[in-house]
Amino acid sequence: MLDLPFLPFCVLLGGLGFVCVIFVSAWCQHWRGGFALDGSAQMFNWHPVLMVTGMVVLYGAAALVYRLPPAWSGPKLPWKVLHSALALAAFGLAVLGLAAVFRFHNDHGTPNMYSLHSWLGLATVLLFSCQWLAGFSAFLLPWAPAWLRALYKPVHVFFGSTILMLSVASCVSGINEKLFFSLKNGTTEYKRLPTEAVFANTLGLLILLFGVLVLGALARPSWKRPDADSPDSCQ
């Protein structure tokens, strides 16, 4: 890979995340009828917006906190708190997104949890909740021993990347599923590739690109905290 500086990359990635949020919001507003809190189809529209914002963009930002050069020196506690707070905010948005889709399904007599997208999405949120609780217990509570933190750290890193991949897969499959359900019965069919399908497919590609870039940044050795393997990093 090219030896790119992290901060310009971070600005580019932040812009891409912002574009993802704008795209999913514009899709739901322009083609899907906007937003509401009454259990209608407009309430369902909160689901993709909150999931993309929380489980992809905010979660990706949380994953990259320790790649920021200011986090490479000095105490790690403020960065741990920021990492945990961003992840918790992502989880909160995901819970609200799940509440929106379950409310919509229940009010319209639609079965819950029957599609692969729903299984994958719920599994991702449940795994993320376990990840957050385990990380909070191991790295923020003062009574966790150093040996336990050192043992759990690579597990935490592995599942962090895994959850991001699952989040991207859930969002992309959800976009595809929504297009199949919506583009029929009086609208231009999905296979005819109407403007909405092109827009939403582009959104899926942007989400995928965002996830790939985050994973690439996490894997880049030169962007890791220099003392990542020292005893101080586990304090």
N, C-alpha and C positions, 0 to 999 in steps of 0.2 A: 504494500500500500504506500501511497505518497505520504511523506512526513508532514502532515497537515497540523497546524496549531489548533489546540482544542477550542479556544474561545470563539474564533470565527465559525468553526463547525457547530458549536453550541448555538450561536445566533441563527445559523441556517436551519438547524434542527428545530429550534423554537418557532421559527417562522413556518416550517412545514407542519408542526403540530397545530399552530394557529389556523393554518389553511384547512387542515382536516376538520377542525371544529366548525369553521365557517361553512365548509362544504356540506357537512351533515346537517347543520342548522338550516342552510338554504334549501337543501333537498326536502326536508320535512315542512318547511314553511311554504315553499313555492309549489311543490307537486303533491304533498300529502295533506295540505289543509291547515297547517299551523299547529298551535299548541293549546291545550286546555287541561282542566283538572276535574273533569266531570265523568270520567270513565269511557269517553267516546274514543273514536279513532285518533282524534287530536291529542288525547292523553297518551295514547300509545307512542306518539311521536317523541315524547320525552325519553323513551327507552333508548333509541339509537344515539341521541345527542348525549345523554348522560354516560352511556357506556363508552363511547369513543372518547369523550372528555376525561372520564375518570380512569378507566382501565387501560387506556392506551397512552394518552398524552400526559396526564398527571403521573401515572405510574412510570412512564418512561423518564419523566423529569426526576422522580424520586430515585430511580435506579442510577442516574448519572450524578447525583449530588457529590459523591466522593471522587469524581473525576475533575471537579473544579479545582484549579491550582490553589486558591486560598484554603482549601480543605487539606492540603498536603502538609501543612505545618501547624503547630499549636495544638490546643486541646481538640479532641474529636467530639466531645459531648454536644456542642452546638450543632454540628453537622449531623450527628445521630438524631437529634431532636427534629431537625429540618427534614431529614430522610423519613423519619417515622411520621411526621405530621403530613407530609405530602402523600405518603402511602395511605394514611388514615383518611385523608380527604378523598382520595381515589376510591377507597372502599365505601365511603359514605355516598358518593355519587352512584356507585354501582348498586347499592342497596335501594336507593331511590329509583334507579332505572328498572330494577326487578319489580319493585312495587307498582310502577306504572304499567308494566306489561301484564302482571298478574291481575291487577284491577280491571284492565281492559278485557282480558280473557274471561274473567268471572262475570262481568256485566253483560257480556255477549254470548255466554254459554259455550265459549270455545275451550276445549280441553287444554290443560297445562302439561308441559313437559312431555310432549310426544315426538318432537323432532330432534334430529341430531344437533341442530344449533342450540336448542334449549338444554340438552344434556351437557354439551360442551361448555356453554356459558355458565350454567349453575356450578358445574365442577370447577371451573376456573375461579369463580367467586369464593367457593368453599375452600379451595386450596389456598387462595390468597388470604382468607381470614386466618387460617392455621399458620401461614407464613408470618403474618403480622404479629400474631400473639407469641409465636416462638421467638421471633426476632426481638420483640419488646422484652420478653422475659430474659433472654440471654444477654442482650447488649445494653439495655437501659436500666434494668433493676440492679441495685448494688450488690445483692447477695449471690449473683451468678459467679461461680469460680472461673478463674482465667483458663483453666484447662478445658472447661466446658465450652467457653466462648471460642477457643481455638479449634476445638473439635467440630463445633456446629457451623463455624463461619463458611467453609466451602460448601456445606449443604445449603445454607441460606443463599449463597451466591448462585448455586445451580438452580434452585427452585425459583429464584427471582427471575432469571432468564427464561425458565420454562413457563412461568406464569405469563410473562409478556408475550411469548409465542402463542400461548393458548388464547390470550386476549385478542390478539390480531386475528387468529383463526376464527374465533367466535364472531367478531365484528364482520369479517368478510363473508362468512357463511350466513350471517343474519341479513346483510344487505342483499345477497343473492336470493335468500328465501323470501324477503319482502317484495322483491321485484317479481318473482314468480307468482306470488299471491295477488299482487296489485295490478299488474299489467295484463288484464283480461276483462271480459264482460263489459264491452263498451269502450275500452281503451285500446291503444295500439299494443299488440302482443309483444312480449319480451323478445321473442325471436325475430321480430321486425326491427329491433334496436331503435326504439324511439329516443327522443332527446333525454328523457328521464333516465332511461337505461344507460346511455352513454355517460351521463353525469354521475350516476350512482356507481357504475363500474369504475370510473375514474377515482371516485372517493375511495373505493376498495383498494385500488393500486396505491394511492397516497398513504393509506393506513399501513399497507404492507411495506412500503418504502420507509416510513417512519420507524416501524419495528425493526427492520433490517439494519438501519443506521444506528439505532440504539444498541442493538446487539453487537454491531461492529465496534462501536465506541467502547463497550464493556470489555471486549476481547483484545483491544489494542494495548500492548504492554507499556508503551511510552506514555499512555494517558492514565496509568494506574498510580495510586499514591505510592511514593517511593518506599515508604516504610510499611508497606502492606503486610509483610511477613514478620515484622518485628514484634516483640512482646507488647510494646506500647500500643500497637494497633488493636489489641484485644482488651485494652483497659476501658 
